[in-house]
């Protein structure tokens, strides 16, 4: 999923690794905003952060991962697994995401907005953003299938929920009046309402 993994930590609790990570992120975002994502190199990011390129790659396997890396798949899958097995796959996925989102600390919204806005405004990253959901999607599909959903229904449910979330994040990045939490909840509400409308028609 699109990276929303920069959670706020009190300055006094940051260790050396966290401080280096913060410098790399700040330097990368500054350069992306100043010169554009495609025109910025890893060497430039490392130099501005005061580290070597080798150090950059210890934290991020690629330049792209500085914006798109997401380590929260296990949390999402666990939250989906905890949803009642009798719910339709769409609702289990959407409500699992909602539960996972509500269980984490309040994120650093300005940092996330910068990252999402850069991705949304960079054509080469928009495609990569969708591709980056692949691991999350397969993890969700695996859990839904393990709980009894068909592979077809699980795939459609996972893809639909992730598409709604990414679209919601892109919209939020350009709308300063909306909070990140409200945007995520609103995207998940669309899934809930769509499923309920389908149930009524059935």
N, C-alpha and C positions, 0 to 999 in steps of 0.2 A: 504494500500500500504506500501511497505518497507519504513521505516522511513527515510525521507529526510527533517526533520523538525527542524534542529538546525541552525537557521538563525543567522548570525553574529550581535552582539550588541556591541556598544562601551563600553569599560570596565567601564567608569564612569557612565553609565546608568543602570548598573545591581543592582537590589534591592536584599534584603536578600533571597527571594525565588529563584531568578535566580542564585544567587551565590551558593546556596545549590544544585540546579539542576545541575549546571556546575560541582561541586565537585563530585556528584554522578556519572555523566556520565564519567568524567575523571577517577575516581577510578574504575568504572566497566570496562571500556575499557582497562585500564592498567592491571587489573587482568585477564581479558579474554585473553589478548595477552601473559601474563606471564605464566599462568597456564592452559589455555583452558577454553572455556565457560562452559562445563559440570562439570569441576572440581571446579569452582568458586561458592561460596555460597553468598546469600544475606547478611548474617552476615559479611562476609569478606569485601564486598563492603561498607557496612555501617560503619564498623570499620575504613577502610582506609579513608573514607570521613569525619570521625569525627562526625557521627550522629548515632542515634539508628536505629534498624531494623524497628521500627514503623514509623520513619521519612521516611525511604526508601519507605515504602508502601503508604505513603501519596502522593508520586510523581509517583510511578510506581506500578501497581497492581501485577505484576509478574517480575521475573528476565528477562524473555523473552522480556517484553514490553520496557525495557531499550534500546533495539536495534530495536524493530519493531513497536512501537507505532506511529500512524500517525493521527493528528487531522485536516487534511486539506480536508477531504471529502466534506464539504459544499462548499469550494472554487472550487473544481473540478466540482461538480455537477452544480453549478451556471454557470461556464464557458461553460459546455456542453450545458446547456439550452439556452445559448446566440447564439449558432451556428445556421445557417439557417436550418429550419425544413425540407427542401427539400433534404438535403444531406443524403447519406446513413448512417446508424448507425455507421459503422466503422469510417467514416470520422468525424462524429460529435463527437465521443468519442476521437479520436486521436487529432483533432484540439482543442477540449475543454481542454484536458490535456496540449497541447502546450500553449494555451492562459493562463491557470492557472499558469503554470511554469514561463512564462515570466512576470507575474504580481507580483511575490513575490521578496523580496530583495535577493541579492546575498548570497548564503548559505556558511557556513563554510565548504569548501570542504574537508580539511584534516580530520575533525571530521567525516563527512559522509563517507568518504572512509574507515576509520577505522571500522565504524559500519557495512558497507556493506561487507567489506572483511571478518570480523569475521563471519557474517552470511553465506557468500558464502563458507567458509572453514569448517563450522561446520555442519556435516550431519543432526543432530537433528534440527538445525535452518533452513536449506534449506527448509524442509517440512513446518516448522512453517511460513517461509516467504510467501510461497504460500497461506497458510491458512489465514495469516493476511490480504490478499487482499480481503477476503470475504465480509467485510462490505462495502468496496469501490466498489466492483463489484456490489453488490445489490443496492447501491445508484445510480450507473450509469444506471443499468438496469431499475430502477424505473423511472428515468428521461426520458430515451429513450422511454419507453412504454407510459409514460404520454404524450409524444410529437407525438405519433402515430406509433411507431415501433412495430412490433409483438414481443411477449415475446421471441420467438426463436431467432430472429435476434438480439434483444437487448442483450440477454445472450451471444451469440457468439461474438458479437462486443466487449462487455465489457471484456470478458475473453481473447480475442486475444490481445487487447491493453495492458491490465495489464501484460500478459505474455511477450510481447515485451519489456515493460518497465523494468520488473524485470530482464530479460535476459540481457538487456542493462546495468543495474546497476551492475550486477555481473561481466560483462566483463570490465566495467570501473574501478571497484575496483581493478582489477589486472593489469590495464594498466596506468602507471603513466604519459604517454605522452598525454592522452586524458583528456579534461576538463569534468566536470559533465554535464554542459549545452550541450556540443557537443554530449555527449553520449545519453542524453535524446532526443535531436533533431534527432539524427541519428535513434534511435529506432522508433520514430514517423514517420520518413520519410519512413521506411520500410512499415508501415501500409498504408501510402498514396500511395506508388508505387504499393503495392499489390492490393489496391482497383482500382487504375487507370488501371492496367493490366486486372483486371476482367471486367471492363467496356468495354475495347477494344474487349475482347473476346465475350462479350455479343452482 
